[in-house]
Amino acid sequence: RGRNTAGTVADMALDDHNKYTTCKFIVPNQIVPPIDVEIEANTHLTSVSEISYKQVAQMATAGSFSQSLALYDFSTNSFSSTAARVDPITQVMDSKTLTVLTDPNRFLGANGLVRARYQILQTGPAAFPQWCHNVNQVTWTLWP
């Protein structure tokens, strides 16, 4: 969910300030995040001892917002509530990491698939009604 207004998925590969920009889109109510993006990657590993997802991002618009990150748990076929974090996000480019040490293999799907989701929710006033979010880089780190 959201409206991509600049950049491509490839722009999320490097920390080079080429940004993937997603802007607020129509939602049915204030509880549903206007930006909800899922990211998938593949690895050759079939078993891991630790898994980590890092996102370098910022808001393109001034205001009060929260960013949630979550990993997909393939054993429950849903995004995890335990492998997740919610943080305030501002216009300052910032890095947030989500690391799983306990039973990380449940976040590794068939054929080495890994999946994460980020959501942006307005938590207070915003400078513009059609606010946007920038992702500079996403990184998966998996330890055998």
C-alpha positions in Angstrom: 0.0 0.0 0.0 1.2 3.5 -0.8 2.1 5.3 -4.0 5.6 5.0 -5.3 6.6 8.4 -6.5 10.4 8.1 -7.0 13.1 5.5 -7.3 13.0 1.8 -7.9 13.5 -1.3 -5.8 17.2 -1.3 -7.0 17.6 2.1 -5.2 17.2 0.2 -1.9 20.3 -1.9 -2.5 23.0 0.7 -1.7 23.5 3.4 1.0 24.0 6.0 -1.8 21.1 8.4 -1.1 19.2 7.2 -4.2 15.9 6.8 -2.5 12.8 4.7 -3.0 10.0 7.1 -2.1 6.5 6.0 -1.2 3.7 8.5 -0.4 0.5 8.2 1.6 -2.4 6.5 -0.2 -6.1 6.2 0.5 -7.0 4.0 3.5 -10.4 3.1 5.0 -9.6 4.4 8.4 -6.9 6.0 10.6 -5.8 2.6 12.0 -4.6 1.2 8.7 -1.1 2.4 7.8 -1.2 4.5 4.6 2.2 3.0 3.7 2.7 -0.8 3.9 5.5 -2.3 1.9 6.8 -5.8 1.8 10.3 -6.7 0.7 11.6 -10.1 -0.3 15.0 -11.5 -0.9 16.6 -14.9 -1.4 19.6 -16.7 0.1 21.4 -19.9 -0.7 21.4 -20.8 3.0 19.0 -23.5 4.2 19.6 -22.9 7.9 20.7 -19.9 9.9 21.9 -19.2 13.5 20.9 -15.5 13.3 19.0 -13.2 11.0 19.0 -9.4 10.8 17.1 -6.9 8.7 18.3 -3.3 8.6 16.6 -0.3 7.0 18.0 3.2 6.5 15.1 5.6 6.0 13.6 9.0 6.7 10.4 10.9 6.3 10.3 13.3 3.3 7.7 15.4 5.1 7.9 17.0 8.6 5.4 15.8 11.2 4.7 13.0 13.7 5.1 9.5 12.3 6.0 6.0 13.4 7.7 3.2 11.4 7.2 -0.4 12.2 9.4 -3.2 10.9 8.4 -6.9 11.0 9.8 -10.2 9.7 7.6 -12.8 8.1 7.4 -16.0 10.2 7.0 -18.9 7.7 6.0 -21.3 10.5 2.8 -19.3 11.2 2.5 -17.8 7.7 2.2 -14.3 9.1 4.2 -11.3 10.0 5.7 -11.7 13.5 4.7 -9.6 16.5 7.9 -10.7 18.3 10.3 -10.1 15.5 9.1 -6.6 15.1 9.9 -3.0 16.3 8.1 0.3 16.2 10.0 3.6 16.3 9.3 7.3 15.7 10.7 8.4 12.4 11.7 12.0 11.4 13.3 13.7 8.4 16.7 12.7 9.6 18.1 9.7 7.7 18.3 6.9 10.4 19.2 3.2 10.6 17.0 0.7 12.4 17.9 -3.0 12.8 15.7 -5.9 13.7 17.7 -9.0 14.8 16.4 -12.5 15.6 18.5 -14.8 17.7 15.9 -17.3 19.0 14.7 -19.8 16.4 15.7 -17.7 13.4 15.0 -20.5 10.9 11.3 -19.9 11.2 12.0 -16.6 9.2 13.7 -18.5 6.4 11.2 -19.9 3.9 11.4 -22.5 1.2 14.2 -21.9 -1.4 15.9 -19.4 1.0 13.1 -16.8 0.9 13.2 -14.0 3.5 10.5 -11.4 3.8 10.1 -8.1 5.8 7.5 -5.4 6.0 7.6 -1.8 6.9 4.6 0.4 7.7 4.4 4.1 8.2 1.6 5.6 10.3 0.9 9.3 11.0 0.8 9.7 14.8 0.2 13.5 15.0 0.2 16.6 12.8 2.0 16.5 9.4 3.2 19.5 7.4 1.4 18.2 4.2 -1.6 16.0 3.9 0.1 13.9 1.1 3.2 13.0 3.1 6.0 10.7 1.9 8.7 8.3 3.2 12.1 7.6 1.8 14.1 4.3 2.0 17.8 4.7 1.2 18.8 1.1 1.9 17.6 -2.3 3.1 20.1 -5.0 4.2 19.6 -8.6 5.2 22.4 -10.4 7.1 22.1 -14.1 7.7 24.6 -16.1 9.7 25.0 -19.9 9.0 
